[in-house]
Amino acid sequence: MKLFMLVPVLIASVVFAVNPKDVGTTPTAAPGQPGTDAFVITEINSFSCSYASMILGLDYVNAEDVILFTDNETGDEQLWVCNPDDGSQVSSIPMTWDTPSPFGIADFYPGGAQPHCNDFGDTMIWYGMSFADSYYNPYESNGRGMDCDGTYIWEAYGPPTATYGACLGMLPDGTGASAYNLPGITTQLSGLTVYPIPGSLGIAVTAYQNSAADHYIWFYEFNGSSMILLGSAELPTCNSSYGLSYSENRDTYFWSWGDGSTFYISELEITETSLQRETWGAIKSSF
């Protein structure tokens, strides 16, 4: 039986100080950067979720074929679980810790769902099916998008005053953390996902860039000691860019974004035009 379907919907009546819809360093776009590869984005589906007030951090769960996303509306902070084809609600988990301000979400799946969520209002990561447990976040309140590669949880560095990009990898109790700079970024990060590269690991990130003319995804390869910029691709037109998640099942990406007060999730097909690397199909089969 699916674990997420067993969780009742509750409402937490709390207040938080920072609205994530207003968090961003500058409306000036951080430009796409050259790298060893070229990427092309094709939007293949898009939907909103009328039951949610916000769609922030994303995580596609392969074992369940669902999308997790965070909602930071005051008094109704939720982890929503939705259908990846149309956004219809599957279930939800209330975020009931003290004054929650959730953003990033990463599902650690060691034989059962264990969602981990950061908080841009405190210094902890909250986890478990009831979010009753927590551990110290090395990025404290500056963590944004999150993902798990099966062993490590990865987190984007996103303080409002950011002038460079970075991320860290840590064990799912906050220990063993190592941080890495992400070259080519000069603004506040939002989404992060891992994706497969034969023999190594891919990291892709997005930035808030509120009201910017252009938005991008940046792609990196982690070689075990540093992040190598592979390239970037321009996203479809939006007001703000939030979460990002790669689906191994579909070989596509899910991206959350805002257009004024309305939030959406888009499914993106991303192809690589460089001849230096294998096709995405080959990458997927080796993951």
Beta strands, then each sheet from edge to edge (+ up, - down):
strand 1: 39-47
strand 2: 58-61
strand 3: 66-71
strand 4: 78-82
strand 5: 89-94
strand 6: 102-108
strand 7: 114-119
strand 8: 124-127
strand 9: 133-136
strand 10: 143-148
strand 11: 153-157
strand 12: 165-170
strand 13: 178-182
strand 14: 189-197
strand 15: 200-207
strand 16: 216-222
strand 17: 227-234
strand 18: 240-247
strand 19: 252-259
strand 20: 262-272
sheet 1: 1+ 20- 19+ 18-
sheet 2: 2+ 3- 4+ 5-
sheet 3: 6+ 7- 8+ 9-
sheet 4: 10+ 11- 12+ 13-
sheet 5: 14+ 15- 16+ 17-
end
